[in-house]
Amino acid sequence: MKRTRAALAYALLSATMFAPLPVLADTSTATAISKGVMFPVDAELQAQLQQPLQEVAQSNPVGTKQSPLKTPGLPLGFTYNLDFSFSYPYGNLGYQNAKLPGGMDAGFGYGFTRENRLQVGYYEIPQFPVGFSNKTVPFYVQGYTGPGTIPQTYQSTGNANPTTKDKFFVVVDQNLINIAGKFPIVISPTYLAHWGFVGNNGTDVQTIEYDGYPTTLHLRTEQEWFIPVTVPFLSSPRFFGTATVAAQWLGHPAGVNQTNHAQIFELAYLEYRAAKDTSFFFQPSRLIQYNPSDPYPQYTPTFIYGLSHHFTKLLYTQIYVATGGASNYSQVGITSLTCQRLPCNAPGNTIPSLAGLKATTIQLQFGIGSPTVIPL
């Protein structure tokens, strides 16, 4: 218990020290891919690389005939996980008493053969983007080319609360390939469905301005396909690491999306096992975010890090920090306001123009089952 308390205290201190990266994230998709796709794959690869070492009989005399090692493969049968989480926004939000809703994750996996396993998961990821509540932006009146003389802030539009609760449904088809029987890689065709709500409206429907015209769309609703290829590059009793490259594209364009050719994301994962039941992890990535409000994809460098601890075989907790943001969007949040009709202060008459998203979120989870959230 002392080690557990010390580990959790260290994680909280680390989160406080390293979380000031709000200038880097729309981290919801990065977090969902991390939980639903990469962590289960990393767990399987870790099992493959460490299983033979665990099966060698160390106490037999030299020359004793050994039983042949089992062929490495994915675990057969059914596994599940269920956890509930508390989330906290971090950074100069410019919003008094900013709070995030709670969330939950649920998932199950089933191994059909030693080379094929299906993973299905549902994830809830809240966040509060920076740059939406404390910045003055240009104000325009439809039909006039110049900005208005009265500075407008986000609070004056009624959009001061940009809290998002993103929800994801992820289906992963894991396929293990052992090269020369010694080097395992995993190819994981993936389907991801993303939806959610913004603020207290219970919906993500919003009217924004694009190319001079008002456009009503779902800000946080889209579907994507992925083909990740994951290879291990580090495996020892204390350390484990993998690298992933994946093609990614939309299931179908929506909103103001202009393109849909395959994008490439890169992701690395490093884990340090401090004790039998406690692991620290660090995951840098360059993922792709393509919301319906984006004419072109947002290229999103993110960092996810924290620790995971097992209290018992089926009871675990995890604390992690997710931070990042679009590198190809020079501006963040609302970049201008346009009055479409008089009076400008009437609800729905003034609409925003949106740019990139950036956020830092700290999340504490408690769960049961065989967690796919982090490899242990």
Beta strands, then each sheet from edge to edge (+ up, - down):
strand 1: 77-89
strand 2: 103-113
strand 3: 116-127
strand 4: 136-137
strand 5: 139-141
strand 6: 152-153
strand 7: 164-179
strand 8: 183-187
strand 9: 190-198
strand 10: 205-210
strand 11: 213-218
strand 12: 222-235
strand 13: 239-250
strand 14: 263-275
strand 15: 278-289
strand 16: 298-310
strand 17: 315-325
strand 18: 334-339
strand 19: 350-354
strand 20: 358-369
sheet 1: 1+ 2- 3+ 7- 8+ 12- 9+
sheet 2: 1+ 20- 17+ 16- 15+ 14- 13+
sheet 3: 4+ 6-
sheet 4: 5+ 18+ 19-
sheet 5: 10+ 11-
end
